[in-house]
């Protein structure tokens, strides 16, 4: 019974230690609470140019932009289907009260007609933004997985090994 109590104490310590590492990302930020703006120049039929979406952080803590996407609307007689915006999955941390740019690629189809020249497209931005936790990482190298499960499993195996060794020593004594 004593070894079970020690094992439970070890596991409790492991759980508390694992919790100190934090999660890969914090709480989700409500949609429409983080302003995103951007403009692009130099588009012509067949061209691909970079659009820097500027994300402004109004919060008193760092935010982590996990992805940004943009959906264009029709620009007069020029259909939105002529414009393709590639989603950005570049993760960007934005300091409190600051702004940061997230790059997106914009392509105007080569078959765009003359009515698209000089057209101004309205673009609706969407994406995923979470609270950036202090000292948090984006997971383990190469896998992006969480550290908690391997840490907990390894420590539990270590504790079981210690209990097994003590029992074996008592049995031979």
C-alpha positions in Angstrom: 0.0 0.0 0.0 2.9 2.3 0.8 4.3 2.0 -2.7 0.9 2.8 -4.2 0.8 5.9 -2.1 4.3 6.9 -3.3 3.3 6.2 -6.9 0.2 8.4 -6.6 2.3 11.2 -5.1 4.8 10.9 -8.1 2.0 11.0 -10.6 0.4 14.0 -8.9 3.8 15.8 -9.1 4.1 14.8 -12.8 0.6 16.2 -13.5 1.4 19.5 -11.8 4.8 19.7 -13.7 3.1 18.9 -17.0 0.6 21.6 -16.4 3.3 24.2 -15.9 4.5 23.8 -19.6 1.3 25.3 -20.9 -0.7 24.5 -24.0 0.6 25.2 -27.5 -1.9 28.0 -27.9 -4.2 30.0 -25.6 -7.9 30.8 -25.8 -9.4 31.7 -29.1 -10.0 35.4 -29.8 -13.6 36.3 -30.8 -14.1 36.8 -34.5 -14.2 40.5 -35.6 -12.3 41.7 -32.6 -8.9 41.8 -34.4 -8.8 44.3 -37.3 -7.2 43.1 -40.5 -6.5 45.4 -43.4 -4.5 45.3 -46.6 -4.1 46.7 -50.1 -2.4 45.4 -53.2 -1.2 47.2 -56.3 0.3 46.0 -59.6 -2.3 43.4 -60.5 -2.9 42.7 -64.2 -4.2 39.6 -65.9 -2.0 36.6 -65.1 -0.1 38.4 -62.4 0.6 37.2 -58.8 1.5 39.8 -56.2 1.9 39.8 -52.4 -0.8 41.2 -50.2 0.4 42.0 -46.7 -2.6 41.6 -44.4 -1.9 43.9 -41.4 -3.2 42.5 -38.1 -3.7 44.9 -35.3 -3.7 43.7 -31.7 -6.1 45.7 -29.4 -5.5 43.4 -26.4 -3.2 43.9 -23.5 -1.5 40.6 -24.2 0.3 39.0 -27.2 -1.8 37.3 -29.8 -0.8 34.5 -32.2 -2.1 34.7 -35.7 -2.3 31.0 -36.8 -3.9 31.6 -40.2 -5.4 34.3 -42.4 -7.6 33.9 -45.4 -9.2 36.5 -47.7 -12.4 36.1 -49.8 -12.9 38.8 -52.5 -16.3 40.2 -53.5 -17.2 41.3 -57.0 -15.7 44.5 -58.2 -18.4 46.1 -60.3 -18.6 44.1 -63.5 -15.5 42.1 -62.7 -16.4 38.9 -60.9 -14.6 37.8 -57.7 -13.8 34.5 -59.4 -11.1 36.3 -61.4 -9.2 36.9 -58.1 -7.6 34.1 -56.1 -6.1 34.7 -52.7 -3.9 32.0 -51.2 -4.4 31.4 -47.4 -1.5 32.1 -45.2 -0.6 29.6 -42.5 2.5 31.6 -41.4 2.2 32.0 -37.6 2.9 35.5 -36.4 3.0 36.9 -32.9 1.6 40.4 -32.5 2.6 42.4 -29.4 0.0 44.3 -27.3 -1.1 47.5 -29.1 1.0 46.7 -32.1 0.4 45.6 -35.7 2.1 42.9 -37.8 2.0 41.8 -41.4 0.9 38.4 -42.6 1.8 37.7 -46.3 -0.9 36.4 -48.7 -0.5 35.7 -52.4 -3.1 37.3 -54.8 -3.5 36.2 -58.4 -5.6 37.8 -61.1 -6.7 35.2 -63.7 -5.1 35.6 -67.1 -8.5 35.6 -68.7 -9.7 38.7 -66.8 -11.4 41.1 -69.2 -10.8 44.9 -69.6 -13.5 45.6 -67.1 -11.2 44.3 -64.3 -8.5 46.9 -65.0 -8.4 49.3 -62.2 -11.2 47.5 -60.4 -11.2 47.7 -56.6 -12.1 44.4 -54.9 -13.5 44.3 -51.4 -11.9 41.5 -49.5 -13.3 39.9 -46.3 -10.5 38.6 -44.1 -11.0 35.6 -41.8 -8.6 33.4 -39.9 -7.6 32.0 -36.5 -6.1 34.1 -33.8 -5.4 32.9 -30.2 -3.9 34.4 -27.1 -0.1 33.7 -27.2 0.9 32.1 -23.9 4.1 33.3 -22.3 6.8 30.7 -22.9 4.5 28.5 -25.0 5.9 26.8 -28.1 4.2 25.5 -31.1 4.9 22.0 -30.0 7.7 19.5 -30.3 10.2 19.9 -33.1 9.3 18.0 -36.3 6.0 16.8 -35.1 4.3 19.8 -33.5 3.0 17.4 -30.8 2.5 18.3 -27.2 5.2 17.6 -24.6 2.7 16.7 -21.8 1.9 13.1 -23.0 5.5 11.9 -23.4 6.6 13.6 -20.2 3.7 12.1 -18.2 4.2 8.6 -19.8 8.0 8.6 -19.2 7.7 9.7 -15.6 5.0 7.2 -14.9 7.2 4.4 -16.3 10.1 5.6 -14.2 7.9 5.6 -11.0 6.7 2.1 -11.8 10.3 1.0 -12.3 11.3 2.4 -8.9 8.4 0.5 -7.3 9.3 -2.7 -9.1 12.9 -2.5 -8.0 11.9 -1.9 -4.3 9.6 -4.9 -4.4 12.3 -7.1 -5.9 14.8 -6.0 -3.2 12.3 -6.7 -0.4 11.5 -10.1 -1.9 15.2 -11.1 -1.9 15.9 -9.8 1.6 
